Amino acid sequence: MTSSTEVQIYSKPGKVAKRVAKQILKLTEESAQPQFDIALSGGSTPKKLFKLLVEKHKDSIPWERIRFWWGDERCVPPDDEKSNFKMANEILFSKVDIPQNNIHRIKGENNPEEEAIRYSEEIAENLNLRHGIPVFDMIILGLGEDGHTASIFPGQLDLIEDERTCAVSEHPLTGQKRVTLTGKVINNASRIFFLVTGANKALRISEIMNDDEAAKLLPAYFISPENGQLIWYMDEAASSQIE
């Protein structure tokens, strides 16, 4: 845990989503940049966030200035139920007035290795660099029960320091391939928001927050932006085992 880390705890998952939605509104409204680049994640908590962005902030967020990217994607077509893009598209993009050119999806239907290269190039063409590494204005991350984040799984910690922008990873149990941002790019973001809800995440949160030896096997433990802000947004259930 670094000194630039903040932890915010809310009573319910819905309140976590509400707070993050307000932050997105505030940051995009206040930003003097012509473009604001956000990398999204999949999962149940972002789903609540996307719904709230539509319900509460549909007409107030400057959608034309936000460019959406993904921190990771399963290697499936965009209409597959497991696609992170499909979820965001159905719940968020199809409901707001956003230019299609602002949505930069990982093409899960492509050859994974070739897509990792193509997506890296698309990022390089569109984002500013800091120390030669692309800079996202905001990356939204989730935490798996096993301590993975984006699609960097335990046993794949080499992807934290990988020099590439994107890489191909494999789910340790299913063997399913995914394209993921590497740790170097994630840690170069201006803001990282971890959204973690549910009692099933409490043990991992406790290990990470208490700097346990066990945490050093968890990819999420190594997310620590060098030039940015890290905020953990969690509900009481997820935070219940923090000492």
HELIX and SHEET records of a PDB file:
HELIX    1   1 PRO A   13  GLU A   30  1                                  18    
HELIX    2   2 SER A   44  HIS A   57  1                                  14    
HELIX    3   3 TRP A   63  ARG A   65  5                                   3    
HELIX    4   4 ASN A   84  ILE A   91  1                                   8    
HELIX    5   5 PHE A   93  LYS A   95  5                                   3    
HELIX    6   6 GLN A  100  ASN A  102  5                                   3    
HELIX    7   7 PRO A  112  ASN A  126  1                                  15    
HELIX    8   8 ASP A  158  GLU A  161  1                                   4    
HELIX    9   9 GLY A  183  ILE A  186  1                                   4    
HELIX   10  10 ALA A  199  LYS A  201  5                                   3    
HELIX   11  11 ALA A  202  MET A  209  1                                   8    
HELIX   12  12 GLU A  213  LEU A  217  5                                   5    
HELIX   13  13 PRO A  219  PHE A  222  5                                   4    
SHEET    1   A 6 THR A   5  TYR A  10  0                                        
SHEET    2   A 6 GLN A 229  ASP A 235  1                                        
SHEET    3   A 6 ARG A 191  VAL A 196  1                                        
SHEET    4   A 6 MET A 138  LEU A 141  1                                        
SHEET    5   A 6 PHE A  36  LEU A  40  1                                        
SHEET    6   A 6 ILE A  66  TRP A  70  1                                        
SHEET    1   B 3 ASP A  72  ARG A  74  0                                        
SHEET    2   B 3 LYS A 177  LEU A 181 -1                                        
SHEET    3   B 3 CYS A 166  GLU A 170 -1                                        
SHEET    1   C 2 LEU A 129  ARG A 130  0                                        
SHEET    2   C 2 ILE A 133  PRO A 134 -1                                        
END                                                                             
